Amino acid sequence: MAALLIDVLRSPEHVAMLQKHMRRELCDENLDFWLDVQRFIYSLHLEALKSGIAPDATEILNQGQTVYRTFIVPSAPRPMNLPAKVAARIRHQFTVVQSTVPITSAIFSEAQATTFKVIECDPFPRFVSSTGEENIKSNLIQL
């Protein structure tokens, strides 16, 4: 099921369908978080390619603020249901000025992997059964 989910996540058309399905199930924050983290990572890598310099901790934290404020802070408008230790590690990096943990573009990777598993195990199978696995696969092949 993971391979099919990855294929769906690579197709904007299928992402929109999955997003609509997850919105109906009231769990679309999971997909939005996953996608926002992908955009964050892409943005950092693109910036590094353009400048030839890897972003430093300050730049990573600055660019990650939107994801952090939207999904991770205790008062987030779209809070993620992450394991407490995962959320605490992210909060620590955003709130401690001189963290002993190196800050990289992978700051959200554990949370993103957890979210992927949630999507894969819960709403995605229902999406596949409601849309039809063969229908999804044939549409992916056409794209």
C-alpha positions in Angstrom: 0.0 0.0 0.0 3.0 2.3 0.7 4.1 2.2 -2.9 0.7 3.1 -4.2 0.4 6.0 -1.7 3.8 7.3 -2.9 2.6 7.2 -6.5 -0.6 9.1 -5.5 1.5 11.7 -3.7 3.5 12.3 -6.8 0.4 13.2 -8.8 -1.2 16.6 -8.2 -4.5 15.3 -9.6 -4.5 12.3 -7.2 -3.3 14.4 -4.3 -6.4 16.7 -4.8 -8.7 13.6 -4.8 -7.0 12.2 -1.7 -7.2 15.7 0.0 -11.0 15.9 -0.8 -11.5 12.4 0.6 -9.5 13.2 3.8 -11.4 16.5 4.2 -14.6 14.6 4.3 -13.1 12.3 6.9 -11.9 15.3 8.9 -8.3 14.3 8.8 -6.9 16.4 6.0 -4.4 18.1 8.3 -2.3 15.0 8.1 -1.9 15.3 4.3 -1.5 19.1 4.5 1.3 18.6 7.0 3.0 16.0 4.9 2.8 18.3 1.8 3.9 21.4 3.6 7.0 19.5 4.9 7.7 18.4 1.3 7.5 22.1 0.2 9.8 23.1 3.1 12.4 20.5 2.1 12.2 21.4 -1.5 12.5 25.1 -0.8 15.7 24.6 1.3 17.2 22.3 -1.4 16.4 24.8 -4.1 17.9 27.6 -2.2 21.0 25.6 -1.6 21.3 24.8 -5.3 20.9 28.4 -6.2 23.4 29.8 -3.7 25.7 26.8 -3.6 25.6 27.1 0.2 23.7 24.8 2.6 21.2 26.7 4.7 22.3 27.3 8.3 20.2 26.6 11.4 18.7 30.1 11.4 17.5 29.8 7.8 16.1 26.4 8.4 14.2 27.6 11.5 13.0 30.7 9.6 11.7 28.7 6.7 10.2 26.1 9.0 8.2 28.6 11.0 5.0 28.2 8.9 4.9 24.5 9.3 5.8 24.8 13.0 3.2 27.4 13.8 0.5 25.8 11.7 0.8 22.2 13.0 3.2 21.8 16.0 2.8 24.6 18.5 0.4 23.9 21.4 -2.0 26.6 20.0 -1.7 25.5 16.4 -4.7 26.2 14.2 -4.3 22.7 12.6 -2.7 20.6 15.4 -1.1 17.3 14.5 -1.7 14.3 16.6 2.0 13.4 16.9 3.7 11.2 19.5 4.6 13.5 22.4 8.3 12.8 22.1 8.3 13.7 18.4 6.5 17.0 19.0 8.7 17.8 22.0 11.9 17.3 19.9 10.6 19.7 17.2 9.4 22.3 19.8 12.8 22.1 21.5 14.6 22.9 18.3 12.4 25.9 17.6 12.5 27.3 21.1 16.0 26.7 22.4 18.4 29.3 21.0 21.6 27.2 21.2 20.4 23.7 20.7 22.9 20.9 21.2 21.1 19.0 18.5 22.2 20.0 15.0 19.3 21.5 13.0 19.0 20.3 9.4 16.3 20.2 6.7 15.3 16.9 8.3 13.9 18.7 11.4 10.3 17.4 10.5 11.3 14.0 9.1 10.3 11.9 12.0 6.9 13.7 12.2 6.5 13.4 8.5 7.2 9.7 8.6 4.7 9.2 11.4 2.1 11.1 9.4 2.8 9.0 6.3 2.2 5.9 8.3 -1.1 7.3 9.7 -2.3 8.2 6.2 -1.2 4.8 4.8 -2.9 2.8 7.5 -6.1 4.7 8.1 -7.6 7.1 5.5 -5.7 5.9 2.4 -7.2 2.3 2.4 -10.7 3.8 2.6 -9.8 6.2 -0.3 -8.5 3.3 -2.4 -11.6 1.2 -1.7 -14.0 4.2 -2.5 -12.1 5.2 -5.7 -11.0 1.7 -6.8 -7.4 0.6 -6.8 -7.5 -0.4 -10.5 -9.0 3.0 -11.3 -6.2 4.8 -9.4 -3.5 2.7 -11.0 -4.9 3.1 -14.5 -5.1 6.9 -14.0 -1.5 7.0 -12.7 -0.3 5.1 -15.7 -2.0 7.6 -18.0 -0.3 10.5 -16.3 
